[in-house]
């Protein structure tokens, strides 16, 4: 679903349709939020992702919990990789089977990419994001509106 800002940028904003939508521009985050409750690796990743999202003008207060979950999943993925490096892919002598951390690694990787897409951090998902930096604040500032009045 498009934000109000995206509708305005696309020229599809209609006051009668979009008046009940919440404009999230007031919820924008301008500095990296605290993440001391996360594991150390997750803190580093969270800080990096938050900085990227803030720079692009996309991070809002309501995104922070999901971003923390993404960072934690990232940490879980690398914990699983390290465990597999140490313990090997196969466990059990009598009846060998795949190490359970293989599934943890696979699930974490899938979840990470799902959330990366949600945050517009993959090449294809990024094409759907419109920067809010150049969105006119009023209809009078919009060149297309001026052209239509001629």
TIBADO-255262 format. One record per residue: residue number from 0; residue in one letter; x negated, y negated, z negated of N, C-alpha, C in turn. Coordinates in pm, 1 decimal, m for minus. Layout:
N
REC   i aa      n.x      n.y      n.z     ca.x     ca.y     ca.z      c.x      c.y      c.z
REC NUM  A        X        Y        Z        X        Y        Z        X        Y        Z
...
This chain:
150
REC   i aa      n.x      n.y      n.z     ca.x     ca.y     ca.z      c.x      c.y      c.z
REC   0  X    m83.5    116.7      0.0      0.0      0.0      0.0    m88.9   m124.1      0.0
REC   1  X    m52.6   m219.3     82.8   m132.2   m341.3     94.7   m108.1   m433.5    m23.9
REC   2  X   m211.0   m507.5    m58.6   m196.3   m609.5   m162.8   m130.6   m731.8   m100.8
REC   3  X    m86.6   m822.3   m185.1    m28.9   m947.8   m136.2   m131.9  m1022.2    m52.6
REC   4  X   m257.8  m1020.2    m99.3   m364.6  m1088.8    m26.4   m381.5  m1030.6    112.8
REC   5  X   m372.6   m898.3    124.1   m386.7   m835.6    255.0   m269.8   m871.5    344.6
REC   6  X   m149.0   m874.4    288.4    m32.5   m915.9    368.0    m49.9  m1059.4    418.6
REC   7  X    m99.6  m1148.0    331.6   m121.1  m1287.3    373.6   m226.3  m1294.8    482.8
REC   8  X   m334.0  m1217.2    467.7   m440.5  m1218.7    568.6   m391.9  m1162.2    701.3
REC   9  X   m304.9  m1061.0    695.6   m252.7   m998.8    817.8   m139.0  m1079.2    880.1
REC  10  X    m88.1  m1177.2    805.6     25.5  m1254.3    855.7    157.2  m1180.9    838.4
REC  11  X    161.1  m1078.2    752.1    282.0   m999.3    730.6    348.0  m1027.8    595.9
REC  12  X    298.9  m1129.4    524.8    354.8  m1161.9    394.4    493.9  m1219.4    411.4
REC  13  X    588.3  m1164.3    335.6    724.6  m1215.4    334.1    765.5  m1234.3    189.2
REC  14  X    800.1  m1355.9    156.0    833.8  m1387.7     17.5    949.2  m1301.5    m33.4
REC  15  X   1048.1  m1276.8     52.2   1163.4  m1197.9      9.6   1127.1  m1051.7    m18.2
REC  16  X   1026.3   m999.2     48.8    985.5   m860.1     29.4    878.9   m842.8    m77.0
REC  17  X    792.9   m938.9    m89.2    674.4   m923.0   m172.5    680.4  m1001.2   m303.4
REC  18  X    794.3  m1064.5   m332.1    800.9  m1148.2   m451.8    787.8  m1068.1   m581.0
REC  19  X    825.9   m940.7   m581.9    818.3   m859.9   m703.2    686.2   m785.1   m717.1
REC  20  X    600.2   m796.6   m618.4    469.0   m733.6   m628.0    380.5   m814.4   m720.7
REC  21  X    294.2   m746.0   m790.6    202.0   m814.6   m880.3     79.1   m856.5   m801.1
REC  22  X     49.0   m983.5   m804.3    m73.2  m1034.3   m741.2   m187.9  m1009.0   m838.0
REC  23  X   m279.3   m920.6   m799.7   m385.6   m879.9   m890.7   m505.0   m974.4   m890.9
REC  24  X   m499.7  m1081.9   m816.4   m614.1  m1172.0   m811.2   m645.3  m1231.1   m948.5
REC  25  X   m543.8  m1244.2  m1034.8   m566.5  m1295.9  m1168.5   m633.4  m1195.9  m1261.5
REC  26  X   m637.8  m1070.3  m1218.5   m698.2   m965.1  m1299.1   m841.4   m934.8  m1257.1
REC  27  X   m895.3  m1012.1  m1164.0  m1030.4   m988.0  m1113.6  m1132.8   m993.4  m1225.7
REC  28  X  m1230.4   m905.4  m1215.5  m1338.8   m899.2  m1313.1  m1460.9   m964.8  m1249.3
REC  29  X  m1525.0  m1056.7  m1322.2  m1638.8  m1129.4  m1267.6  m1771.7  m1090.5  m1330.0
REC  30  X  m1767.6  m1006.5  m1432.3  m1892.7   m958.2  m1491.1  m1876.6   m810.5  m1525.0
REC  31  X  m1987.1   m740.7  m1529.5  m1984.5   m596.4  m1549.7  m1931.4   m565.1  m1689.8
REC  32  X  m1823.3   m485.6  m1696.8  m1765.0   m451.3  m1826.3  m1854.7   m354.9  m1904.9
REC  33  X  m1835.0   m351.0  m2034.4  m1910.5   m258.9  m2118.5  m1873.2   m113.8  m2089.3
REC  34  X  m1970.7    m27.3  m2106.3  m1946.1    114.8  m2080.5  m2026.2    201.5  m2177.5
REC  35  X  m2044.7    153.2  m2298.5  m2125.8    223.3  m2397.4  m2066.4    357.5  m2437.0
REC  36  X  m1937.9    376.8  m2411.9  m1871.2    501.8  m2445.7  m1902.7    614.6  m2347.0
REC  37  X  m1974.0    585.5  m2239.7  m2007.2    684.6  m2137.6  m2145.0    745.5  m2162.9
REC  38  X  m2168.2    866.8  m2110.1  m2303.7    923.7  m2115.5  m2401.9    832.1  m2040.9
REC  39  X  m2529.9    843.2  m2072.6  m2629.1    750.1  m2017.9  m2629.6    747.0  m1864.5
REC  40  X  m2629.2    863.6  m1801.8  m2629.2    867.9  m1654.7  m2503.3    802.5  m1599.5
REC  41  X  m2390.9    826.0  m1664.0  m2264.6    765.6  m1620.8  m2268.1    614.0  m1639.0
REC  42  X  m2331.2    566.9  m1746.0  m2343.3    422.1  m1767.9  m2418.8    356.0  m1652.9
REC  43  X  m2528.6    418.0  m1611.9  m2607.5    362.2  m1501.6  m2525.4    355.2  m1373.0
REC  44  X  m2454.5    464.2  m1343.2  m2374.6    469.8  m1220.9  m2258.2    371.0  m1229.2
REC  45  X  m2192.8    364.9  m1345.0  m2081.7    270.6  m1364.4  m2128.0    127.7  m1340.7
REC  46  X  m2242.9     93.4  m1397.9  m2297.1    m41.7  m1383.5  m2323.5    m74.6  m1236.3
REC  47  X  m2380.3     22.4  m1165.2  m2409.2      2.8  m1022.5  m2280.4    m14.9   m942.1
REC  48  X  m2182.1     72.2   m965.6  m2055.6     63.0   m891.5  m1978.9    m63.8   m926.5
REC  49  X  m1976.1    m97.6  m1054.9  m1904.1   m218.5  m1096.0  m1964.7   m342.1  m1030.7
REC  50  X  m2097.6   m345.9  m1024.3  m2164.8   m460.1   m960.3  m2125.5   m470.9   m813.1
REC  51  X  m2119.2   m357.1   m744.4  m2079.6   m358.1   m602.6  m1935.3   m404.0   m585.5
REC  52  X  m1847.6   m354.3   m671.7  m1706.9   m391.5   m662.7  m1685.1   m539.6   m696.3
REC  53  X  m1758.5   m588.8   m793.8  m1747.4   m731.3   m829.0  m1798.2   m816.9   m714.0
REC  54  X  m1910.4   m777.5   m656.0  m1967.9   m853.4   m544.5  m1870.9   m861.5   m426.9
REC  55  X  m1795.8   m754.0   m403.7  m1700.6   m754.2   m293.1  m1565.7   m815.0   m331.9
REC  56  X  m1551.2   m855.2   m459.1  m1425.9   m916.9   m503.6  m1313.4   m817.5   m520.6
REC  57  X  m1345.1   m690.1   m537.9  m1242.3   m586.1   m542.5  m1211.8   m533.7   m682.1
REC  58  X  m1298.1   m556.1   m779.6  m1278.0   m496.3   m912.0  m1179.7   m577.6   m995.3
REC  59  X  m1076.9   m508.3  m1045.1   m980.4   m569.9  m1134.5   m982.3   m495.4  m1267.8
REC  60  X   m921.0   m555.6  m1367.2   m918.0   m495.1  m1500.7   m855.8   m356.2  m1498.8
REC  61  X   m754.5   m336.9  m1417.0   m686.1   m206.9  m1414.1   m769.4    m98.0  m1346.9
REC  62  X   m876.0   m136.1  m1276.2   m963.0    m38.4  m1210.5  m1067.9     20.6  m1304.5
REC  63  X  m1094.1    m44.6  m1415.0  m1205.8     m5.2  m1501.1  m1193.8    138.5  m1553.1
REC  64  X  m1076.7    182.8  m1603.4  m1068.9    322.2  m1648.9  m1098.3    424.2  m1537.6
REC  65  X  m1046.8    399.8  m1417.9  m1072.7    491.6  m1306.3  m1220.3    489.6  m1267.7
REC  66  X  m1281.8    373.3  m1274.5  m1424.1    363.1  m1243.8  m1507.1    437.9  m1348.1
REC  67  X  m1463.2    435.4  m1472.6  m1531.6    512.0  m1577.3  m1517.2    662.9  m1553.9
REC  68  X  m1400.3    703.9  m1510.6  m1379.6    845.8  m1479.2  m1469.3    887.2  m1362.8
REC  69  X  m1480.2    801.7  m1262.8  m1568.8    829.0  m1149.7  m1713.4    843.4  m1197.0
REC  70  X  m1758.5    753.2  m1281.1  m1895.8    757.9  m1330.9  m1919.8    883.1  m1415.0
REC  71  X  m1821.1    922.0  m1494.0  m1833.6   1043.0  m1575.4  m1840.0   1167.0  m1486.7
REC  72  X  m1759.9   1170.1  m1381.7  m1763.2   1283.0  m1288.1  m1898.9   1291.2  m1218.2
REC  73  X  m1955.3   1177.0  m1186.3  m2088.6   1170.6  m1126.6  m2190.6   1233.5  m1221.7
REC  74  X  m2181.6   1197.6  m1348.4  m2271.3   1253.5  m1449.4  m2251.3   1404.7  m1462.1
REC  75  X  m2124.2   1447.7  m1463.3  m2093.9   1591.8  m1471.7  m2152.9   1667.7  m1353.6
REC  76  X  m2143.5   1609.5  m1234.9  m2197.9   1673.3  m1115.0  m2348.4   1698.1  m1131.6
REC  77  X  m2421.1   1596.3  m1172.5  m2565.6   1612.3  m1184.3  m2605.5   1699.3  m1303.4
REC  78  X  m2523.7   1701.3  m1407.3  m2547.8   1795.5  m1517.5  m2535.4   1938.9  m1465.9
REC  79  X  m2435.3   1963.1  m1382.6  m2416.5   2097.3  m1325.2  m2533.0   2133.6  m1233.4
REC  80  X  m2577.9   2039.8  m1152.9  m2692.2   2064.7  m1063.4  m2815.9   2100.9  m1144.7
REC  81  X  m2842.0   2025.6  m1250.9  m2958.9   2053.9  m1334.5  m2948.3   2189.6  m1402.6
REC  82  X  m2829.5   2223.7  m1450.3  m2809.7   2354.4  m1513.8  m2834.5   2466.6  m1413.8
REC  83  X  m2784.4   2450.2  m1292.5  m2803.8   2552.3  m1189.0  m2950.5   2564.1  m1149.4
REC  84  X  m3021.6   2452.9  m1148.1  m3164.9   2456.7  m1118.1  m3241.1   2538.3  m1222.7
REC  85  X  m3199.8   2525.6  m1347.6  m3268.2   2595.4  m1457.1  m3223.6   2741.2  m1467.7
REC  86  X  m3091.9   2763.1  m1464.6  m3038.0   2896.2  m1492.0  m3015.2   2980.4  m1366.9
REC  87  X  m3016.5   2917.9  m1251.6  m2994.4   2991.2  m1127.2  m2847.7   2997.0  m1088.0
REC  88  X  m2823.4   3037.4   m963.2  m2687.1   3042.1   m909.4  m2610.1   3165.3   m954.8
REC  89  X  m2681.3   3270.4   m992.0  m2619.6   3397.3  m1030.3  m2644.8   3422.3  m1178.2
REC  90  X  m2540.9   3467.0  m1248.8  m2554.5   3502.6  m1390.4  m2509.0   3647.2  m1411.0
REC  91  X  m2558.6   3709.4  m1516.1  m2519.4   3845.2  m1551.5  m2610.5   3948.1  m1487.1
REC  92  X  m2654.8   4043.1  m1569.3  m2742.0   4149.0  m1518.3  m2661.5   4270.4  m1473.5
REC  93  X  m2563.4   4310.5  m1553.4  m2485.4   4431.1  m1521.5  m2392.6   4409.0  m1401.9
REC  94  X  m2321.6   4299.9  m1406.1  m2233.2   4267.6  m1292.8  m2256.4   4121.7  m1254.7
REC  95  X  m2353.6   4097.3  m1164.6  m2387.6   3959.4  m1127.8  m2268.9   3886.1  m1063.8
REC  96  X  m2257.1   3761.6  m1099.5  m2154.2   3675.3  m1039.8  m2207.8   3533.2  m1032.8
REC  97  X  m2136.5   3450.0   m957.9  m2177.0   3309.9   m946.5  m2167.4   3242.1  m1082.5
REC  98  X  m2262.6   3157.2  m1108.0  m2265.6   3079.7  m1232.6  m2141.0   2991.0  m1237.4
REC  99  X  m2073.6   2980.6  m1351.8  m1953.7   2895.7  m1362.2  m1979.7   2748.5  m1327.8
REC 100  X  m2104.6   2704.7  m1343.5  m2135.6   2565.4  m1311.9  m2126.0   2536.6  m1161.2
REC 101  X  m2125.8   2642.7  m1079.0  m2102.9   2622.0   m935.3  m1966.3   2558.7   m913.0
REC 102  X  m1865.9   2610.0   m985.5  m1730.8   2555.5   m972.0  m1722.3   2415.2  m1030.2
REC 103  X  m1789.7   2390.7  m1141.7  m1792.1   2256.5  m1201.2  m1851.8   2157.2  m1101.5
REC 104  X  m1962.1   2197.1  m1039.2  m2029.8   2112.3   m940.0  m1937.4   2083.3   m821.6
REC 105  X  m1872.2   2187.5   m771.2  m1783.1   2171.8   m656.0  m1664.6   2080.0   m690.0
REC 106  X  m1601.4   2104.1   m805.0  m1486.2   2022.6   m845.0  m1525.3   1877.1   m867.0
REC 107  X  m1639.3   1856.3   m931.0  m1685.5   1718.7   m956.1  m1713.2   1647.1   m825.1
REC 108  X  m1777.4   1716.0   m729.9  m1808.7   1654.5   m600.8  m1680.8   1613.5   m527.9
REC 109  X  m1580.4   1701.3   m526.2  m1454.6   1670.2   m458.4  m1384.5   1551.3   m524.7
REC 110  X  m1386.0   1550.8   m657.5  m1320.9   1442.5   m731.4  m1393.7   1309.7   m710.1
REC 111  X  m1526.6   1315.9   m706.3  m1606.7   1195.4   m682.8  m1570.0   1133.7   m548.3
REC 112  X  m1565.3   1215.9   m443.8  m1533.5   1160.8   m311.5  m1390.7   1110.6   m303.2
REC 113  X  m1300.1   1175.2   m375.7  m1162.0   1127.1   m378.0  m1156.8    986.6   m439.0
REC 114  X  m1223.3    967.7   m551.5  m1222.4    835.8   m615.2  m1302.9    733.5   m535.2
REC 115  X  m1411.4    775.6   m472.9  m1486.9    682.5   m388.1  m1398.3    629.1   m276.0
REC 116  X  m1316.4    716.6   m217.8  m1223.1    671.8   m112.9  m1122.5    572.1   m170.0
REC 117  X  m1073.3    599.7   m290.9   m976.2    509.4   m354.0  m1035.4    370.7   m377.6
REC 118  X  m1162.7    365.7   m408.1  m1229.8    237.8   m433.1  m1286.3    175.6   m305.4
REC 119  X  m1262.3    237.9   m190.0  m1312.0    183.1    m63.8  m1462.2    193.5    m50.7
REC 120  X  m1519.6    299.7   m104.2  m1665.2    313.8   m105.1  m1714.4    423.5    m12.0
REC 121  X  m1635.6    455.5     87.4  m1682.1    544.4    194.3  m1668.5    466.2    324.4
REC 122  X  m1743.5    502.6    426.2  m1736.8    425.2    551.7  m1595.4    412.2    608.7
REC 123  X  m1517.8    520.1    606.4  m1382.8    511.2    663.7  m1286.5    434.0    575.4
REC 124  X  m1297.2    452.1    444.5  m1204.7    379.7    356.9  m1237.9    230.9    351.0
REC 125  X  m1361.7    196.1    374.1  m1403.6     56.3    370.7  m1340.2    m24.1    485.0
REC 126  X  m1306.4     41.3    593.9  m1246.4    m30.5    706.4  m1107.8    m83.1    673.1
REC 127  X  m1044.2    m29.2    567.6   m910.3    m74.0    529.3   m913.5   m193.0    434.3
REC 128  X  m1031.0   m229.2    385.2  m1041.4   m336.4    286.6  m1059.7   m469.7    356.5
REC 129  X   m984.7   m566.6    311.2   m996.7   m701.9    363.9  m1055.1   m788.3    253.1
REC 130  X  m1160.8   m858.9    283.3  m1221.9   m947.5    184.8  m1126.4  m1060.0    152.2
REC 131  X  m1119.3  m1095.0     25.7  m1030.4  m1203.3    m15.9  m1099.6  m1338.9    m10.9
REC 132  X  m1227.3  m1340.9     27.2  m1302.3  m1466.4     29.3  m1248.2  m1565.6    131.2
REC 133  X  m1200.7  m1516.4    244.5  m1160.6  m1605.6    353.1  m1009.2  m1615.9    369.9
REC 134  X   m934.0  m1569.9    271.4   m789.2  m1576.8    282.1   m743.7  m1717.6    246.7
REC 135  X   m667.8  m1781.4    335.5   m618.8  m1916.4    305.9   m531.3  m1915.5    180.9
REC 136  X   m539.1  m2020.7    101.8   m461.6  m2028.5    m21.2   m318.0  m2070.0      6.1
REC 137  X   m294.9  m2144.8    112.9   m159.4  m2185.5    147.3   m139.8  m2165.4    296.7
REC 138  X    m14.7  m2165.4    336.9     15.7  m2146.2    478.1    m39.6  m2259.3    563.5
REC 139  X    m49.9  m2381.7    506.4   m100.2  m2495.2    581.8   m246.1  m2476.1    622.1
REC 140  X   m322.1  m2400.7    543.1   m462.7  m2378.0    572.2   m483.0  m2271.2    679.5
REC 141  X   m379.9  m2196.0    707.6   m389.1  m2085.9    801.0   m388.2  m2138.4    944.5
REC 142  X   m494.5  m2109.6   1019.6   m505.0  m2157.6   1157.7   m393.2  m2104.0   1245.4
REC 143  X   m354.5  m1978.2   1223.4   m247.7  m1919.1   1303.3   m116.4  m1993.9   1279.4
REC 144  X    m90.1  m2031.3   1156.5     30.6  m2108.6   1124.5     26.8  m2245.2   1193.9
REC 145  X    m88.0  m2309.5   1194.2   m102.3  m2439.3   1260.5    m77.7  m2425.3   1409.8
REC 146  X   m131.0  m2315.6   1467.2   m113.8  m2292.6   1609.9     33.3  m2268.4   1644.1
REC 147  X    102.6  m2197.1   1558.1    244.7  m2169.3   1583.2    330.1  m2295.4   1578.9
REC 148  X    286.9  m2394.9   1502.2    363.5  m2519.0   1489.6    352.8  m2607.1   1612.7
REC 149  X    250.8  m2583.9   1694.7    229.0  m2666.8   1813.6    331.9  m2644.6   1919.0
